[in-house]
Amino acid sequence: METLTIHAVYEDGKLRPLTPLPLQDQERVLLKVMRHSAVQETQGLLQGLAPEVVQEVAEGDEFSVLS
């Protein structure tokens, strides 16, 4: 099988793929986990700003919707 890139959600101690996988039950795989942040999802929307500045804004408390 070729390499697949998928999106998954971590919940209750397990990774849950957001799409079906072409795997057999109990098949072993090698995972490379990368966090997918709001910065990556909105890349290019704030052109002209350094990626570090965009990340600081996106992950900072000042503009958080959770405050």
Backbone as CSV, one residue per row, in Angstrom:
resi,resn,N_x,N_y,N_z,CA_x,CA_y,CA_z,C_x,C_y,C_z
1,MET,0.850,-1.184,0.000,0.000,0.000,0.000,0.887,1.235,0.000
2,GLU,0.492,2.250,-0.716,1.219,3.514,-0.720,1.003,4.246,0.608
3,THR,1.742,5.308,0.806,1.601,6.122,2.001,0.313,6.924,1.926
4,LEU,-0.413,6.992,3.022,-1.651,7.757,3.088,-1.496,8.911,4.061
5,THR,-2.071,10.040,3.730,-2.169,11.152,4.658,-3.636,11.327,4.982
6,ILE,-3.972,11.226,6.254,-5.371,11.324,6.671,-5.484,12.298,7.833
7,HIS,-6.686,12.736,8.088,-6.982,13.544,9.262,-7.642,12.628,10.287
8,ALA,-7.297,12.842,11.548,-7.871,12.057,12.630,-8.078,12.962,13.832
9,VAL,-8.917,12.497,14.745,-9.182,13.213,15.988,-8.739,12.317,17.136
10,TYR,-8.054,12.914,18.107,-7.638,12.171,19.298,-8.716,12.352,20.354
11,GLU,-9.319,11.247,20.779,-10.353,11.306,21.807,-10.350,10.028,22.619
12,ASP,-10.534,10.183,23.898,-10.564,9.041,24.825,-9.343,8.150,24.683
13,GLY,-8.173,8.757,24.445,-6.933,8.003,24.376,-6.682,7.258,23.074
14,LYS,-7.510,7.526,22.067,-7.363,6.824,20.788,-7.458,7.808,19.634
15,LEU,-6.779,7.493,18.535,-6.913,8.265,17.309,-8.078,7.707,16.498
16,ARG,-8.988,8.595,16.082,-10.136,8.190,15.280,-10.020,8.835,13.902
17,PRO,-9.778,8.025,12.856,-9.689,8.571,11.498,-11.014,9.220,11.100
18,LEU,-10.922,10.322,10.355,-12.128,11.007,9.901,-12.646,10.444,8.580
19,THR,-11.885,9.540,7.979,-12.307,8.858,6.758,-11.999,7.373,6.912
20,PRO,-12.714,6.510,6.206,-12.427,5.071,6.268,-11.023,4.772,5.736
21,LEU,-10.393,3.756,6.302,-9.049,3.359,5.874,-9.103,2.008,5.166
22,PRO,-8.287,1.825,4.134,-8.263,0.555,3.413,-7.367,-0.470,4.113
23,LEU,-7.738,-0.830,5.350,-6.926,-1.742,6.163,-7.753,-2.931,6.617
24,GLN,-7.069,-4.025,6.876,-7.703,-5.208,7.444,-7.743,-5.072,8.964
25,ASP,-8.704,-5.706,9.606,-8.784,-5.715,11.063,-7.488,-6.274,11.648
26,GLN,-6.939,-5.627,12.643,-5.707,-6.012,13.340,-4.441,-5.781,12.519
27,GLU,-4.538,-5.140,11.348,-3.353,-4.855,10.547,-2.516,-3.800,11.262
28,ARG,-1.199,-4.003,11.268,-0.287,-3.059,11.923,0.165,-2.000,10.926
29,VAL,0.279,-0.760,11.431,0.724,0.354,10.609,1.729,1.180,11.399
30,LEU,2.459,2.011,10.701,3.387,2.950,11.318,2.781,4.337,11.185
31,LEU,2.646,5.062,12.305,2.024,6.386,12.293,3.060,7.475,12.518
32,LYS,2.867,8.584,11.847,3.627,9.806,12.110,2.577,10.847,12.473
33,VAL,2.585,11.323,13.704,1.551,12.226,14.185,2.058,13.658,14.123
34,MET,1.264,14.527,13.503,1.579,15.958,13.425,0.339,16.721,13.852
35,ARG,0.514,17.706,14.726,-0.630,18.529,15.117,-1.059,19.384,13.931
36,HIS,-2.346,19.489,13.737,-2.897,20.321,12.666,-3.535,21.524,13.339
37,SER,-2.890,22.659,13.239,-3.339,23.846,13.963,-4.169,24.768,13.086
38,ALA,-4.772,25.735,13.721,-5.532,26.757,12.993,-4.617,27.519,12.055
39,VAL,-3.353,27.629,12.398,-2.388,28.318,11.543,-2.278,27.593,10.213
40,GLN,-2.167,26.285,10.249,-2.051,25.519,9.013,-3.330,25.603,8.183
41,GLU,-4.484,25.604,8.839,-5.756,25.640,8.112,-5.985,26.977,7.424
42,THR,-5.441,28.055,7.985,-5.679,29.391,7.435,-4.459,29.957,6.740
43,GLN,-3.505,29.115,6.441,-2.271,29.556,5.794,-2.584,30.334,4.523
44,GLY,-1.978,31.511,4.395,-2.150,32.330,3.211,-3.228,33.380,3.328
45,LEU,-4.111,33.282,4.326,-5.170,34.267,4.466,-4.633,35.618,4.919
46,LEU,-3.580,35.611,5.696,-2.985,36.851,6.193,-1.641,37.058,5.518
47,GLN,-1.677,37.240,4.222,-0.446,37.368,3.454,0.350,38.585,3.902
48,GLY,1.658,38.425,3.897,2.542,39.517,4.272,3.017,39.445,5.705
49,LEU,2.347,38.652,6.530,2.780,38.484,7.920,3.649,37.237,8.031
50,ALA,4.632,37.311,8.905,5.493,36.155,9.141,4.676,35.031,9.774
51,PRO,4.956,33.775,9.431,4.216,32.646,10.014,4.226,32.656,11.539
52,GLU,5.329,33.120,12.131,5.421,33.158,13.598,4.400,34.136,14.178
53,VAL,4.192,35.256,13.503,3.230,36.258,13.966,1.809,35.705,13.855
54,VAL,1.512,35.071,12.747,0.188,34.488,12.559,-0.068,33.420,13.613
55,GLN,0.918,32.582,13.887,0.756,31.539,14.891,0.532,32.147,16.265
56,GLU,1.262,33.190,16.609,1.104,33.849,17.901,-0.321,34.400,18.057
57,VAL,-0.836,35.006,17.002,-2.201,35.538,17.044,-3.204,34.405,17.179
58,ALA,-3.055,33.360,16.386,-4.012,32.260,16.373,-4.031,31.479,17.687
59,GLU,-2.878,31.339,18.316,-2.799,30.502,19.519,-2.752,31.317,20.805
60,GLY,-2.694,32.636,20.709,-2.613,33.483,21.884,-3.949,33.651,22.567
61,ASP,-3.925,34.049,23.828,-5.141,34.231,24.612,-5.915,35.490,24.217
62,GLU,-5.232,36.475,23.673,-5.869,37.765,23.354,-7.056,37.607,22.405
63,PHE,-6.959,36.710,21.419,-8.019,36.541,20.433,-8.743,35.207,20.584
64,SER,-8.574,34.561,21.699,-9.181,33.241,21.911,-10.693,33.345,22.053
65,VAL,-11.402,32.422,21.428,-12.843,32.353,21.588,-13.218,31.564,22.839
66,LEU,-12.208,31.007,23.521,-12.442,30.208,24.717,-12.360,31.025,25.996
67,SER,-11.986,32.283,25.906,-11.827,33.129,27.104,-13.162,33.562,27.647
